[in-house]
């Protein structure tokens, strides 16, 4: 998943944001597993994905959802 811009995230509904958070967390888990086994080619992906999840959670909080 590419790093999403905050404006793109704000256009999504709360349900879509929650769905994308769940997908991103699964991808993050997979990347961490690859890192632990030594098969991760681009370690910067983990940091980008964490930031994207944080942005999505921030927008959800702004909208009043959890």
Secondary structure, DSSP 8 states (H G I E B T S, - for coil): -----HHHHHTS-HHHHHHHHHHHHHHHHHHHHHHHHT--S-THHHHHHHHHHHHHHHHHHHHT--
